[in-house]
Amino acid sequence: MTQQPLNPQSPFFHEERHATLEPFAAQLITICGAGTLGANVAETLARMGFTRLRVIDKDRIEVRNLSGQPYSRAEVGAPKRVRWRICSIERFRPK
């Protein structure tokens, strides 16, 4: 892949200077904790196209988690790590 010269005057300069993440998408990423920070990081990485996420968390989803973490009422009681395995496979992977 050949990098084109950057034009600092371009209205898309902030987008043009970033390389694609595709070469890294298959790398294993381990996230310790699926709380407020870890759950949002896992969701963001999955949406960006990363396909190998390992989430380590022994907690279960509780009602009090719903306000600050990306979980739904239907998931209350489920292990957080299992939710991320299912979620990243079904919702965020490109078809």
Backbone as XML, in Angstrom:
<?xml version="1.0"?>
<chain id="A" units="angstrom">
  <residue number="1" name="MET">
    <atom name="N" x="0.847" y="-1.176" z="0.000"/>
    <atom name="CA" x="0.000" y="0.000" z="0.000"/>
    <atom name="C" x="0.891" y="1.237" z="0.000"/>
  </residue>
  <residue number="2" name="THR">
    <atom name="N" x="0.710" y="2.093" z="-0.967"/>
    <atom name="CA" x="1.498" y="3.305" z="-1.101"/>
    <atom name="C" x="0.738" y="4.469" z="-0.479"/>
  </residue>
  <residue number="3" name="GLN">
    <atom name="N" x="1.410" y="5.182" z="0.383"/>
    <atom name="CA" x="0.816" y="6.338" z="1.053"/>
    <atom name="C" x="0.871" y="7.536" z="0.110"/>
  </residue>
  <residue number="4" name="GLN">
    <atom name="N" x="-0.258" y="8.169" z="-0.124"/>
    <atom name="CA" x="-0.320" y="9.379" z="-0.949"/>
    <atom name="C" x="0.207" y="10.552" z="-0.122"/>
  </residue>
  <residue number="5" name="PRO">
    <atom name="N" x="0.828" y="11.550" z="-0.776"/>
    <atom name="CA" x="1.271" y="12.724" z="-0.029"/>
    <atom name="C" x="0.066" y="13.434" z="0.608"/>
  </residue>
  <residue number="6" name="LEU">
    <atom name="N" x="0.262" y="13.896" z="1.829"/>
    <atom name="CA" x="-0.825" y="14.546" z="2.559"/>
    <atom name="C" x="-0.892" y="16.032" z="2.231"/>
  </residue>
  <residue number="7" name="ASN">
    <atom name="N" x="-2.104" y="16.532" z="2.147"/>
    <atom name="CA" x="-2.333" y="17.955" z="1.912"/>
    <atom name="C" x="-2.923" y="18.550" z="3.183"/>
  </residue>
  <residue number="8" name="PRO">
    <atom name="N" x="-2.139" y="19.315" z="3.959"/>
    <atom name="CA" x="-2.650" y="19.878" z="5.211"/>
    <atom name="C" x="-3.833" y="20.827" z="5.021"/>
  </residue>
  <residue number="9" name="GLN">
    <atom name="N" x="-4.063" y="21.306" z="3.802"/>
    <atom name="CA" x="-5.176" y="22.217" z="3.532"/>
    <atom name="C" x="-6.470" y="21.463" z="3.209"/>
  </residue>
  <residue number="10" name="SER">
    <atom name="N" x="-6.389" y="20.163" z="3.071"/>
    <atom name="CA" x="-7.559" y="19.358" z="2.724"/>
    <atom name="C" x="-8.567" y="19.371" z="3.881"/>
  </residue>
  <residue number="11" name="PRO">
    <atom name="N" x="-9.859" y="19.472" z="3.584"/>
    <atom name="CA" x="-10.858" y="19.420" z="4.657"/>
    <atom name="C" x="-10.934" y="18.033" z="5.302"/>
  </residue>
  <residue number="12" name="PHE">
    <atom name="N" x="-10.320" y="17.030" z="4.674"/>
    <atom name="CA" x="-10.338" y="15.674" z="5.200"/>
    <atom name="C" x="-8.970" y="15.252" z="5.742"/>
  </residue>
  <residue number="13" name="PHE">
    <atom name="N" x="-8.125" y="16.209" z="6.053"/>
    <atom name="CA" x="-6.764" y="15.921" z="6.499"/>
    <atom name="C" x="-6.749" y="14.988" z="7.704"/>
  </residue>
  <residue number="14" name="HIS">
    <atom name="N" x="-7.645" y="15.203" z="8.650"/>
    <atom name="CA" x="-7.678" y="14.371" z="9.855"/>
    <atom name="C" x="-7.998" y="12.913" z="9.527"/>
  </residue>
  <residue number="15" name="GLU">
    <atom name="N" x="-8.734" y="12.661" z="8.445"/>
    <atom name="CA" x="-9.052" y="11.296" z="8.048"/>
    <atom name="C" x="-7.967" y="10.701" z="7.165"/>
  </residue>
  <residue number="16" name="GLU">
    <atom name="N" x="-7.371" y="11.519" z="6.323"/>
    <atom name="CA" x="-6.368" y="11.038" z="5.371"/>
    <atom name="C" x="-5.083" y="10.582" z="6.047"/>
  </residue>
  <residue number="17" name="ARG">
    <atom name="N" x="-4.747" y="11.130" z="7.184"/>
    <atom name="CA" x="-3.465" y="10.801" z="7.801"/>
    <atom name="C" x="-3.489" y="9.508" z="8.600"/>
  </residue>
  <residue number="18" name="HIS">
    <atom name="N" x="-4.656" y="8.898" z="8.751"/>
    <atom name="CA" x="-4.760" y="7.654" z="9.496"/>
    <atom name="C" x="-4.682" y="6.456" z="8.561"/>
  </residue>
  <residue number="19" name="ALA">
    <atom name="N" x="-3.872" y="5.502" z="8.928"/>
    <atom name="CA" x="-3.756" y="4.276" z="8.139"/>
    <atom name="C" x="-4.923" y="3.350" z="8.473"/>
  </residue>
  <residue number="20" name="THR">
    <atom name="N" x="-5.193" y="2.421" z="7.604"/>
    <atom name="CA" x="-6.259" y="1.467" z="7.835"/>
    <atom name="C" x="-5.899" y="0.517" z="8.983"/>
  </residue>
  <residue number="21" name="LEU">
    <atom name="N" x="-6.896" y="0.063" z="9.686"/>
    <atom name="CA" x="-6.680" y="-0.882" z="10.785"/>
    <atom name="C" x="-6.804" y="-2.333" z="10.326"/>
  </residue>
  <residue number="22" name="GLU">
    <atom name="N" x="-7.091" y="-2.538" z="9.069"/>
    <atom name="CA" x="-7.327" y="-3.880" z="8.548"/>
    <atom name="C" x="-6.196" y="-4.871" z="8.847"/>
  </residue>
  <residue number="23" name="PRO">
    <atom name="N" x="-4.907" y="-4.492" z="8.745"/>
    <atom name="CA" x="-3.854" y="-5.462" z="9.053"/>
    <atom name="C" x="-3.867" y="-5.939" z="10.507"/>
  </residue>
  <residue number="24" name="PHE">
    <atom name="N" x="-4.491" y="-5.171" z="11.381"/>
    <atom name="CA" x="-4.503" y="-5.508" z="12.803"/>
    <atom name="C" x="-5.813" y="-6.127" z="13.264"/>
  </residue>
  <residue number="25" name="ALA">
    <atom name="N" x="-6.818" y="-6.173" z="12.411"/>
    <atom name="CA" x="-8.165" y="-6.595" z="12.804"/>
    <atom name="C" x="-8.220" y="-8.023" z="13.316"/>
  </residue>
  <residue number="26" name="ALA">
    <atom name="N" x="-7.306" y="-8.881" z="12.899"/>
    <atom name="CA" x="-7.331" y="-10.283" z="13.325"/>
    <atom name="C" x="-6.456" y="-10.541" z="14.553"/>
  </residue>
  <residue number="27" name="GLN">
    <atom name="N" x="-5.824" y="-9.511" z="15.094"/>
    <atom name="CA" x="-5.001" y="-9.679" z="16.290"/>
    <atom name="C" x="-5.886" y="-9.909" z="17.512"/>
  </residue>
  <residue number="28" name="LEU">
    <atom name="N" x="-5.436" y="-10.768" z="18.401"/>
    <atom name="CA" x="-6.173" y="-11.024" z="19.640"/>
    <atom name="C" x="-6.001" y="-9.837" z="20.581"/>
  </residue>
  <residue number="29" name="ILE">
    <atom name="N" x="-7.123" y="-9.313" z="21.072"/>
    <atom name="CA" x="-7.110" y="-8.219" z="22.033"/>
    <atom name="C" x="-7.792" y="-8.716" z="23.294"/>
  </residue>
  <residue number="30" name="THR">
    <atom name="N" x="-7.102" y="-8.622" z="24.428"/>
    <atom name="CA" x="-7.658" y="-9.053" z="25.706"/>
    <atom name="C" x="-8.061" y="-7.830" z="26.505"/>
  </residue>
  <residue number="31" name="ILE">
    <atom name="N" x="-9.298" y="-7.837" z="26.980"/>
    <atom name="CA" x="-9.825" y="-6.743" z="27.793"/>
    <atom name="C" x="-10.150" y="-7.313" z="29.162"/>
  </residue>
  <residue number="32" name="CYS">
    <atom name="N" x="-9.508" y="-6.781" z="30.182"/>
    <atom name="CA" x="-9.728" y="-7.254" z="31.549"/>
    <atom name="C" x="-10.790" y="-6.381" z="32.199"/>
  </residue>
  <residue number="33" name="GLY">
    <atom name="N" x="-11.956" y="-6.947" z="32.373"/>
    <atom name="CA" x="-13.067" y="-6.229" z="32.981"/>
    <atom name="C" x="-14.052" y="-5.750" z="31.939"/>
  </residue>
  <residue number="34" name="ALA">
    <atom name="N" x="-15.325" y="-6.061" z="32.152"/>
    <atom name="CA" x="-16.386" y="-5.638" z="31.229"/>
    <atom name="C" x="-17.341" y="-4.694" z="31.939"/>
  </residue>
  <residue number="35" name="GLY">
    <atom name="N" x="-16.768" y="-3.821" z="32.762"/>
    <atom name="CA" x="-17.565" y="-2.809" z="33.446"/>
    <atom name="C" x="-17.771" y="-1.611" z="32.546"/>
  </residue>
  <residue number="36" name="THR">
    <atom name="N" x="-17.878" y="-0.442" z="33.149"/>
    <atom name="CA" x="-18.170" y="0.766" z="32.382"/>
    <atom name="C" x="-17.116" y="1.020" z="31.312"/>
  </residue>
  <residue number="37" name="LEU">
    <atom name="N" x="-15.855" y="0.979" z="31.662"/>
    <atom name="CA" x="-14.801" y="1.244" z="30.686"/>
    <atom name="C" x="-14.598" y="0.048" z="29.748"/>
  </residue>
  <residue number="38" name="GLY">
    <atom name="N" x="-14.404" y="-1.136" z="30.297"/>
    <atom name="CA" x="-14.118" y="-2.312" z="29.485"/>
    <atom name="C" x="-15.221" y="-2.657" z="28.503"/>
  </residue>
  <residue number="39" name="ALA">
    <atom name="N" x="-16.473" y="-2.540" z="28.917"/>
    <atom name="CA" x="-17.599" y="-2.855" z="28.031"/>
    <atom name="C" x="-17.670" y="-1.880" z="26.867"/>
  </residue>
  <residue number="40" name="ASN">
    <atom name="N" x="-17.433" y="-0.613" z="27.142"/>
    <atom name="CA" x="-17.459" y="0.375" z="26.061"/>
    <atom name="C" x="-16.258" y="0.236" z="25.137"/>
  </residue>
  <residue number="41" name="VAL">
    <atom name="N" x="-15.100" y="-0.111" z="25.677"/>
    <atom name="CA" x="-13.925" y="-0.362" z="24.840"/>
    <atom name="C" x="-14.172" y="-1.574" z="23.945"/>
  </residue>
  <residue number="42" name="ALA">
    <atom name="N" x="-14.725" y="-2.650" z="24.515"/>
    <atom name="CA" x="-15.017" y="-3.856" z="23.735"/>
    <atom name="C" x="-16.009" y="-3.547" z="22.620"/>
  </residue>
  <residue number="43" name="GLU">
    <atom name="N" x="-17.044" y="-2.787" z="22.925"/>
    <atom name="CA" x="-18.028" y="-2.440" z="21.903"/>
    <atom name="C" x="-17.401" y="-1.597" z="20.792"/>
  </residue>
  <residue number="44" name="THR">
    <atom name="N" x="-16.580" y="-0.628" z="21.164"/>
    <atom name="CA" x="-15.937" y="0.224" z="20.170"/>
    <atom name="C" x="-15.004" y="-0.579" z="19.274"/>
  </residue>
  <residue number="45" name="LEU">
    <atom name="N" x="-14.206" y="-1.461" z="19.858"/>
    <atom name="CA" x="-13.294" y="-2.286" z="19.062"/>
    <atom name="C" x="-14.063" y="-3.212" z="18.118"/>
  </residue>
  <residue number="46" name="ALA">
    <atom name="N" x="-15.152" y="-3.787" z="18.605"/>
    <atom name="CA" x="-15.962" y="-4.665" z="17.753"/>
    <atom name="C" x="-16.566" y="-3.880" z="16.590"/>
  </residue>
  <residue number="47" name="ARG">
    <atom name="N" x="-17.028" y="-2.686" z="16.861"/>
    <atom name="CA" x="-17.593" y="-1.846" z="15.792"/>
    <atom name="C" x="-16.529" y="-1.408" z="14.788"/>
  </residue>
  <residue number="48" name="MET">
    <atom name="N" x="-15.276" y="-1.293" z="15.242"/>
    <atom name="CA" x="-14.184" y="-0.905" z="14.356"/>
    <atom name="C" x="-13.738" y="-2.060" z="13.462"/>
  </residue>
  <residue number="49" name="GLY">
    <atom name="N" x="-14.222" y="-3.268" z="13.752"/>
    <atom name="CA" x="-13.895" y="-4.408" z="12.902"/>
    <atom name="C" x="-12.926" y="-5.404" z="13.494"/>
  </residue>
  <residue number="50" name="PHE">
    <atom name="N" x="-12.517" y="-5.211" z="14.729"/>
    <atom name="CA" x="-11.644" y="-6.199" z="15.365"/>
    <atom name="C" x="-12.455" y="-7.460" z="15.636"/>
  </residue>
  <residue number="51" name="THR">
    <atom name="N" x="-11.915" y="-8.593" z="15.229"/>
    <atom name="CA" x="-12.700" y="-9.826" z="15.252"/>
    <atom name="C" x="-12.303" y="-10.793" z="16.363"/>
  </residue>
  <residue number="52" name="ARG">
    <atom name="N" x="-11.189" y="-10.547" z="17.029"/>
    <atom name="CA" x="-10.750" y="-11.464" z="18.093"/>
    <atom name="C" x="-10.627" y="-10.708" z="19.410"/>
  </residue>
  <residue number="53" name="LEU">
    <atom name="N" x="-11.724" y="-10.628" z="20.128"/>
    <atom name="CA" x="-11.737" y="-9.964" z="21.424"/>
    <atom name="C" x="-11.910" y="-11.010" z="22.518"/>
  </residue>
  <residue number="54" name="ARG">
    <atom name="N" x="-11.064" y="-10.942" z="23.525"/>
    <atom name="CA" x="-11.198" y="-11.815" z="24.691"/>
    <atom name="C" x="-11.537" y="-10.907" z="25.860"/>
  </residue>
  <residue number="55" name="VAL">
    <atom name="N" x="-12.712" y="-11.088" z="26.433"/>
    <atom name="CA" x="-13.148" y="-10.283" z="27.574"/>
    <atom name="C" x="-13.087" y="-11.157" z="28.818"/>
  </residue>
  <residue number="56" name="ILE">
    <atom name="N" x="-12.341" y="-10.698" z="29.806"/>
    <atom name="CA" x="-12.199" y="-11.434" z="31.057"/>
    <atom name="C" x="-12.965" y="-10.682" z="32.136"/>
  </residue>
  <residue number="57" name="ASP">
    <atom name="N" x="-13.993" y="-11.314" z="32.663"/>
    <atom name="CA" x="-14.797" y="-10.721" z="33.733"/>
    <atom name="C" x="-15.643" y="-11.826" z="34.337"/>
  </residue>
  <residue number="58" name="LYS">
    <atom name="N" x="-15.584" y="-11.982" z="35.640"/>
    <atom name="CA" x="-16.355" y="-13.055" z="36.271"/>
    <atom name="C" x="-17.712" y="-12.580" z="36.799"/>
  </residue>
  <residue number="59" name="ASP">
    <atom name="N" x="-18.011" y="-11.305" z="36.620"/>
    <atom name="CA" x="-19.288" y="-10.768" z="37.103"/>
    <atom name="C" x="-20.431" y="-11.105" z="36.158"/>
  </residue>
  <residue number="60" name="ARG">
    <atom name="N" x="-21.622" y="-10.953" z="36.695"/>
    <atom name="CA" x="-22.835" y="-11.081" z="35.902"/>
    <atom name="C" x="-23.441" y="-9.688" z="35.740"/>
  </residue>
  <residue number="61" name="ILE">
    <atom name="N" x="-24.231" y="-9.522" z="34.710"/>
    <atom name="CA" x="-24.885" y="-8.241" z="34.461"/>
    <atom name="C" x="-25.987" y="-8.053" z="35.502"/>
  </residue>
  <residue number="62" name="GLU">
    <atom name="N" x="-25.983" y="-6.895" z="36.150"/>
    <atom name="CA" x="-26.987" y="-6.563" z="37.153"/>
    <atom name="C" x="-27.767" y="-5.335" z="36.699"/>
  </residue>
  <residue number="63" name="VAL">
    <atom name="N" x="-28.920" y="-5.121" z="37.292"/>
    <atom name="CA" x="-29.758" y="-3.977" z="36.926"/>
    <atom name="C" x="-28.989" y="-2.678" z="37.095"/>
  </residue>
  <residue number="64" name="ARG">
    <atom name="N" x="-28.181" y="-2.576" z="38.125"/>
    <atom name="CA" x="-27.427" y="-1.340" z="38.370"/>
    <atom name="C" x="-26.387" y="-1.066" z="37.289"/>
  </residue>
  <residue number="65" name="ASN">
    <atom name="N" x="-26.046" y="-2.064" z="36.466"/>
    <atom name="CA" x="-25.093" y="-1.871" z="35.365"/>
    <atom name="C" x="-25.719" y="-1.184" z="34.156"/>
  </residue>
  <residue number="66" name="LEU">
    <atom name="N" x="-27.018" y="-1.146" z="34.067"/>
    <atom name="CA" x="-27.686" y="-0.715" z="32.844"/>
    <atom name="C" x="-27.488" y="0.763" z="32.522"/>
  </residue>
  <residue number="67" name="SER">
    <atom name="N" x="-27.294" y="1.607" z="33.535"/>
    <atom name="CA" x="-27.182" y="3.039" z="33.261"/>
    <atom name="C" x="-25.845" y="3.432" z="32.648"/>
  </residue>
  <residue number="68" name="GLY">
    <atom name="N" x="-24.755" y="2.786" z="33.026"/>
    <atom name="CA" x="-23.446" y="3.212" z="32.536"/>
    <atom name="C" x="-22.749" y="2.226" z="31.623"/>
  </residue>
  <residue number="69" name="GLN">
    <atom name="N" x="-23.371" y="1.097" z="31.385"/>
    <atom name="CA" x="-22.738" y="0.065" z="30.571"/>
    <atom name="C" x="-23.681" y="-0.346" z="29.439"/>
  </residue>
  <residue number="70" name="PRO">
    <atom name="N" x="-23.137" y="-0.774" z="28.313"/>
    <atom name="CA" x="-23.980" y="-1.066" z="27.147"/>
    <atom name="C" x="-24.682" y="-2.424" z="27.213"/>
  </residue>
  <residue number="71" name="TYR">
    <atom name="N" x="-25.497" y="-2.602" z="28.234"/>
    <atom name="CA" x="-26.265" y="-3.837" z="28.379"/>
    <atom name="C" x="-27.751" y="-3.496" z="28.367"/>
  </residue>
  <residue number="72" name="SER">
    <atom name="N" x="-28.582" y="-4.497" z="28.107"/>
    <atom name="CA" x="-30.029" y="-4.281" z="28.113"/>
    <atom name="C" x="-30.670" y="-5.082" z="29.240"/>
  </residue>
  <residue number="73" name="ARG">
    <atom name="N" x="-31.925" y="-4.788" z="29.534"/>
    <atom name="CA" x="-32.654" y="-5.514" z="30.588"/>
    <atom name="C" x="-32.726" y="-7.008" z="30.311"/>
  </residue>
  <residue number="74" name="ALA">
    <atom name="N" x="-32.823" y="-7.375" z="29.056"/>
    <atom name="CA" x="-32.921" y="-8.796" z="28.697"/>
    <atom name="C" x="-31.653" y="-9.563" z="29.061"/>
  </residue>
  <residue number="75" name="GLU">
    <atom name="N" x="-30.537" y="-8.855" z="29.233"/>
    <atom name="CA" x="-29.266" y="-9.507" z="29.529"/>
    <atom name="C" x="-28.959" y="-9.601" z="31.018"/>
  </residue>
  <residue number="76" name="VAL">
    <atom name="N" x="-29.811" y="-9.069" z="31.885"/>
    <atom name="CA" x="-29.591" y="-9.104" z="33.330"/>
    <atom name="C" x="-29.482" y="-10.560" z="33.777"/>
  </residue>
  <residue number="77" name="GLY">
    <atom name="N" x="-28.428" y="-10.850" z="34.520"/>
    <atom name="CA" x="-28.182" y="-12.197" z="35.018"/>
    <atom name="C" x="-27.185" y="-12.979" z="34.180"/>
  </residue>
  <residue number="78" name="ALA">
    <atom name="N" x="-26.933" y="-12.544" z="32.962"/>
    <atom name="CA" x="-25.994" y="-13.247" z="32.089"/>
    <atom name="C" x="-24.561" y="-12.879" z="32.454"/>
  </residue>
  <residue number="79" name="PRO">
    <atom name="N" x="-23.631" y="-13.809" z="32.290"/>
    <atom name="CA" x="-22.214" y="-13.463" z="32.499"/>
    <atom name="C" x="-21.769" y="-12.435" z="31.461"/>
  </residue>
  <residue number="80" name="LYS">
    <atom name="N" x="-21.024" y="-11.431" z="31.902"/>
    <atom name="CA" x="-20.601" y="-10.359" z="31.001"/>
    <atom name="C" x="-19.729" y="-10.890" z="29.866"/>
  </residue>
  <residue number="81" name="ARG">
    <atom name="N" x="-18.815" y="-11.818" z="30.167"/>
    <atom name="CA" x="-17.913" y="-12.314" z="29.134"/>
    <atom name="C" x="-18.650" y="-13.082" z="28.052"/>
  </residue>
  <residue number="82" name="VAL">
    <atom name="N" x="-19.691" y="-13.821" z="28.418"/>
    <atom name="CA" x="-20.478" y="-14.560" z="27.436"/>
    <atom name="C" x="-21.251" y="-13.587" z="26.561"/>
  </residue>
  <residue number="83" name="ARG">
    <atom name="N" x="-21.768" y="-12.532" z="27.148"/>
    <atom name="CA" x="-22.506" y="-11.523" z="26.391"/>
    <atom name="C" x="-21.618" y="-10.934" z="25.316"/>
  </residue>
  <residue number="84" name="TRP">
    <atom name="N" x="-20.357" y="-10.681" z="25.608"/>
    <atom name="CA" x="-19.473" y="-10.076" z="24.621"/>
    <atom name="C" x="-19.114" y="-11.036" z="23.509"/>
  </residue>
  <residue number="85" name="ARG">
    <atom name="N" x="-18.990" y="-12.309" z="23.822"/>
    <atom name="CA" x="-18.707" y="-13.287" z="22.767"/>
    <atom name="C" x="-19.866" y="-13.338" z="21.784"/>
  </residue>
  <residue number="86" name="ILE">
    <atom name="N" x="-21.074" y="-13.402" z="22.285"/>
    <atom name="CA" x="-22.269" y="-13.453" z="21.437"/>
    <atom name="C" x="-22.446" y="-12.140" z="20.688"/>
  </residue>
  <residue number="87" name="CYS">
    <atom name="N" x="-22.291" y="-11.046" z="21.393"/>
    <atom name="CA" x="-22.505" y="-9.718" z="20.807"/>
    <atom name="C" x="-21.532" y="-9.445" z="19.671"/>
  </residue>
  <residue number="88" name="SER">
    <atom name="N" x="-20.258" y="-9.721" z="19.877"/>
    <atom name="CA" x="-19.281" y="-9.408" z="18.842"/>
    <atom name="C" x="-19.470" y="-10.296" z="17.619"/>
  </residue>
  <residue number="89" name="ILE">
    <atom name="N" x="-19.943" y="-11.497" z="17.815"/>
    <atom name="CA" x="-20.169" y="-12.397" z="16.680"/>
    <atom name="C" x="-21.417" y="-11.994" z="15.913"/>
  </residue>
  <residue number="90" name="GLU">
    <atom name="N" x="-22.495" y="-11.708" z="16.603"/>
    <atom name="CA" x="-23.778" y="-11.490" z="15.941"/>
    <atom name="C" x="-24.010" y="-10.054" z="15.475"/>
  </residue>
  <residue number="91" name="ARG">
    <atom name="N" x="-23.643" y="-9.072" z="16.298"/>
    <atom name="CA" x="-24.043" y="-7.696" z="15.976"/>
    <atom name="C" x="-23.011" y="-6.885" z="15.237"/>
  </residue>
  <residue number="92" name="PHE">
    <atom name="N" x="-21.748" y="-7.036" z="15.570"/>
    <atom name="CA" x="-20.775" y="-6.075" z="15.087"/>
    <atom name="C" x="-19.881" y="-6.570" z="13.958"/>
  </residue>
  <residue number="93" name="ARG">
    <atom name="N" x="-19.805" y="-7.857" z="13.744"/>
    <atom name="CA" x="-18.938" y="-8.337" z="12.671"/>
    <atom name="C" x="-19.528" y="-7.993" z="11.319"/>
  </residue>
  <residue number="94" name="PRO">
    <atom name="N" x="-18.677" y="-7.541" z="10.409"/>
    <atom name="CA" x="-19.186" y="-7.236" z="9.066"/>
    <atom name="C" x="-19.704" y="-8.499" z="8.390"/>
  </residue>
  <residue number="95" name="LYS">
    <atom name="N" x="-20.765" y="-8.354" z="7.645"/>
    <atom name="CA" x="-21.383" y="-9.504" z="6.994"/>
    <atom name="C" x="-20.738" y="-9.745" z="5.652"/>
  </residue>
</chain>
